[in-house]
Amino acid sequence: MRRETDHPGHEGRAGLAVLGATGSIGVSTLKVVALHPDRFEVVALSAYQRIDELRALCRTWRPAIAVAHAPEAAAALAQSLVSEGTEVWSGPEALERAVCDPRVTTVVCGIVGAAGLKSAWAAVAAGKRVLFANKEPLVMSGHLLLALARKSGAELLPLDSEHNAVFQCLPAGRPDLVRSGVRRILLTCSGGPFRNTPASEFARVTPEQACAHPRWSMGRKISVDSATLMNKGLELIEACRLFEARPEQVDIVIHPQSVIHSLVEYIDGSVLAQLGNPDMRTPIAHALGFPDRIEAGVARLDLAAIGRLDFEEPDEARFPCLGLARAAAIAGGSAPTVLNAANEVAVEAFLARTLPFAAIPTVIESVLAMRPVVAVESLEAILEEDGRAREAARVAVIAQGAKGVWAC
């Protein structure tokens, strides 16, 4: 599946744009890239608020372009990088300009939430190799992104450990599931920090507790999503988009060790699984090097030391976000966009301590019930529905806050 344009950068290296370079995905990506200076050239880096960290990365990698969200921060960054030869951009179109730069051949989408939607669209429209770590663009507009990729010649590769695992377990070329004999996709889930916590204690959960993931080191928003299991619900929708699967073909299984990252079951009874230590550098290295295998810097998997692999069904009564996500996947249209928008607002309110943890699914469910499911066939329609859902979610958060005080 290697194309002529895969490595047209300087001296045959792939030109990388790493969006969200200071986040966990960006940091892990650059660790892998550092092992392969002959294969990759860092052309563009972006950050939202961590400007000091972005400055340090620019001095290490000397990218042609750096993108900072705020104009004031960009101006200060530009002044400090005068001798480095890095152009600093800011403004609403800066990310789109960066991914469309002709020196960029591969875009790593690591921006959390719907904020990464427009830059992902721009990268796909420009025909780049696009590595998706942020699931929201695919959740909100996956059917349109796949159609756009077919038109532009872009190549979409998953960085999420679960979807990357599915990709590795499918026949080459990500073919039609039915013709390939695929019965179902099984996404594994660690169960998060509250896997064994009674639902009666959820009202007292603090942001610090919700962000203490037992297996993965992630940003605060994704950590909260993992605690509610919404992250797995969003991944269910993402799997339907990426692999053109029906919602009933995708199941979730709790696997606390996080060693098996996903499985694919075939109609002959075979079940293929991808295993590895819980380290994002493995799927990142797979996607960066695809179709080649390249060193990731990850410790070898020691099954004897692990000793056992456990599995259990998720409890949707305690974690209703899973059911809400599956219902949105089945409804289609604008429902996944509404689900994602309401969740982002609810999680933001929880992290700000203005909404209890237990009320996150309540807010999401109320917004889904309020917003009619409509067809969304353009980026503009998706953004419009996203905005309306966010406003409805803010009203729902206020309504939940008026019901009482909680300890967090």
N, C-alpha and C positions, 0 to 999 in steps of 0.2 A: 504493500500500500504506500510505499514511499513515492513521492511525486518529485518532478524535476525542480519544483520551487521550494522543497523542504529546507534546503540549506544554501540559499543564495547569498548569505551575508558575507562579511569581510573574511577573506581567506577560506571560503567555503563553510563558515560557521553559521548556525541558525541565529537570526537576530531576535532577541527576546524583549518583550514588554511585560513587566511584572506589575500588575495592578494590585495595590494593597501590599506593597513590598515590605512594610514594617509589621504586618500581621503574621500570624503563625504560618499561614500557607506561603506567604512571600519569603519569610525567613528560611523555611524548609526548602523552598525552591532554590534559593541562592546557595544553600549548603550543598545541594546536589550539583548545581552549575559549577561550583568551585572545584569539584572533582574532575571536570571535563572542559578545561580551557580551550581545548582544540575543537570542541563541538559547538560551543555556545558563546555568543557575544551579547552582553547586556546593553540594549539600545535605549530602553526607557524604564523608569521606575516611578511609582506614584505612591502618595500617602495622603491621608486625610488630616490628621492632627499631629502625628508624631514627627514633627519637622526636624528635631535634633537627630532622631534616628535616621531619617531620610538623608540628612546632610552627611552623616557618617557612611551610609551606604553609597552615596554618590562619590565620596572620596575614595572608597574602596574599589568601586566598579567603574567609575568614570563613564557613566552613560551619556549618550548624546542629548537625552531629554530627561528632565525630571518634572513631575506634575504635582503641585501642591494645591489643596482645595481653596484656601483663603488667599486673596491677592496680597495682603500684607505679609503673610508668611512667605509667599512666593518671592516677593521683593527682597526680603531679608535673606532668603536662601540663595537667590541669584547673586547677591552681593558677596556672600561668603564662598561662592563657587566660581568666581571670575577666573581664577587660575586653573580650574579643572576642565574648562572647555565644555561645560554642561549648560544647555539652554534650560531655563526654568519657565514653565507655563502654568497658568491658572485660569479659572473661569469655567463656565458650564460646558464649553465645547473642547476643553483642553485634552481630556482623556480620549475623546473620539479622534481628535487630530493625531494624538500620539500613536494609537493602535493602527491608524491608517498610514503612518509614515512608511515609505517604501523600504526603509532599512529593517523594518520589523516583519518577520515571517511567522513568529509564534507568539501568541498572547496568552499569558496566564491570568485568568480572571479570579482574583482572590478578594474582591471587595464584597463585604458582607451586606446582604439584604438587597432590596430593590434598587439601591443606589448604583449597583453595577449593571443595571439593565441596558442603558443607552450605549455604554462603551462596549458591552458584549455584542449588541446589535451591529455597531459600527465595525467591529472586528470580523464578524461573520459576513457582513455585506462586502467587506474589502477582500474576502477570499482567503483569510489567514488560517493557519492552524490554530484552533482555539481550544485551550485546556480549561475546562470548567471546574473550579473548586466551589464557587458560589452557586448554589442550586436555584436561587430565586429567578434568574432570567429564564431558566428552563421550566420552572414551575409556572411562571406567569405567561410565558409566550413560547413554550417549546415547540408546538406544532408549526408556528410561524417561523421560528428560527431554523428548524429543519428544512422547511421549504426554501428559506432564504439561502441556506447552505448549499442545497442542490442547485440553485440558480447561480450562486457566486463561485462555487467550487471550493468553499471553505471546508475544512476538516474539523469535526467536533470530537474531542476526546475527553472522557471523564477523569477528574482528579479525585473526587470523593472516593474514599477507600472502598465503599460498598459497590459503587457503580463501576469503578475501575476493575474490581474483582469480577463482576458480572461480565464485563467486556472481555476479560481474559478467559473466561469459561465458555464463551460463545464461539462458534466457528468463525474463522477469519472473515473480516469484512462486515461484521454485524448484520447478518442476513435476516430475511423474514423468519420470525420465530416459528410459525406453523410449518413452513417448508423445511426448517432445520430440525424439526422434531422436538422443540422445546415445550414442555408441559407447564412449567412455572419457574419464576425467579424467586429466590428466597434471600431477602436482605437481613443480615444479622444486626443485632442491637445489643449493646452492653447492658441496657436496662437503666443506665444513668445512676446518679447518686441516691435515688429514692426507690430503687428496685424493690427493697424489702420494707419500706416505710409505710405504715398504715395511712390511708387517706385522711383519717381524722387528724393527723398531725400536719397536713399540708398547709393549713391556714397560718401556721407559725413559721413556715420556711423563710429563711432570710436569703437575700441575694448571694451572700458569701457561701452559704450552704449549697445553693443551686449551682454555683459556678465551680464547685469542687468535684469535677468529674473523676471517676475512679480509674480511668484508663487513658484518656486523651487530654492533651494540653491544647485548649482552644480559647477563642475570644469569648467575652462575656455573653453576647447574644446567643451564639451557637451553644454555649454551655447551658444556658437556660432552656433552649429548645431541646437539648438532650435530656434535661431533667423532666420536662413535661412529655417527652417522646414526640413532640411536634417535629423535631429534626427527622425522625424516622418517617413521619407522615409526609413531610415534604420530599423525602427521598423516594417514597413510594410513587408520588406524582412524577418526580424526575425520571424514575425508571420507566414509567409508562411513556413519557415523552421521548427519552433517548432511544429506547429499544422498541418503540411502537408496540407496547404491550397493553393488553386490557387490564383494568384494575384487578379483576379476579385472577389474573395470572401472576400477581405479585403478592407474596406473603412476607410477614415479619416474624422472626424468631429471636428470642432473647438468648444471647450467648455471652455470659459475663466475662470470659477470658479475652474476648476480642482478638482471637487468633485466626478464626475463620471469618473472612470479611464479607463473603456472600457465596451463594451456591446457585447452580442452575440445574434443574431437574428435567430429564428428557423422557420421552414417551416409552423408551425401552427399559426404564427403571434406573438408568444411570444417573448419578448426581455428581456433578463436578464442583469442586470447591477450590477457592484460592486462599491459601494460608500465608501468614507472615506475622512478625511482631507488630504490635500496634504503633506504627511509626509512619507518618505521612510521607516520608521521603521515599518509601517503596512505590506507592502509586504515582508519585510525582516523577520519579525516575523512569517508570514504565511509560508514562505518557510523553515525557520529554524525548525519550530515545526511540519511541515506537517507529518502525517495527523492530528495531534492535533492542537488545537488553543491555543496560548500562549499570555501572556500579552506583549504589545509592548511599553507601556509608552506613548501612543498617546492620545491626548484629544478627548473626545467624539464628534461625529458629531452633530452639532446643526443646523438642517435644517431650523428651524424658524428664526434663526439669519442670515442664509445665504439668505433666502428670495426668491431667484429665481435661476433658472438654465437655461442658454442660450446656443444656438447651432447655428452654421452657417457652410456653405460650405467653405473649404479652397480655396484661390485664387491662382491657379497654375500659372497664368500670372505674379503675383508679386513674387511668391515663386516657381521658376522653379525647384528647387531641388526635390520637391515632384514628379513631372513628370519624372525627370531623374531616380529617384529611382524605380518608378513603371516600367519604361521601362526596367531597369536592371533586375528587378524581372521576368518580362515576358521573357526576352532574356535568362536568366539563365546562366549556364556554368560559364565562368570567369567574366561575366559582373558585378555581385555584388562586386567581389574582386577589379576590376578596379575602380568602383564607389567609394568604401570605400577608396582606396589608394589615388585617386585624391583628394577626399574631405579632407583627413587628411593633405595632402601637402598644399592645398589651404587655409585651416583654419590656419595652422601654419604660412603661409605667411601673412595672414591678421592680426593675433595677433602680428606678428613682424613688422607690418605696411609697408610691401612691396607689398601688394595687397589690392585693395579696396574691401569693403564688396560686392558691386554689381558684382564684377568680379569672386566671388567664383563659382557660377554655370557655368560661361563661361569657366573657366578652366576645370571643371568636364566634361562638355559637349564635349569639344575639345578632351580630353583624351579618352572618351568613343567612339568618332567617329574615333579616330586614332587606337585604339587597337581592333583587331578582336576578336570576341567571340569564345573561344575554350573550350573544355571539360577540367575540372580539377578534376582528380580522385585520387589525393594524396596530402599530406601536402606539399611535395616538389614542386609539380606543382603549388599549390596555392601561396607559397612563391615566386616562380620564377615570376609568373604573377604579384604579388604585387610589386615586385622590379621594373619590367619593367614599370608598370603604374606610380609608384612614379617618376621615371626618366622622363617620358613623362610629368608628371604634373609639375615638376620643370622647364622644358623647357617652358611650357605654362605660368607659372607664370612670367618668365623673359619676355616673349613676351607681356604679358599684362602690365607689368611694363614699357615697352618701349613706350607704347602708351600715357603716360601722367602722370601728378602729381595730387594727390587728397588730400583733407584735412582730415587727420585722425592722 
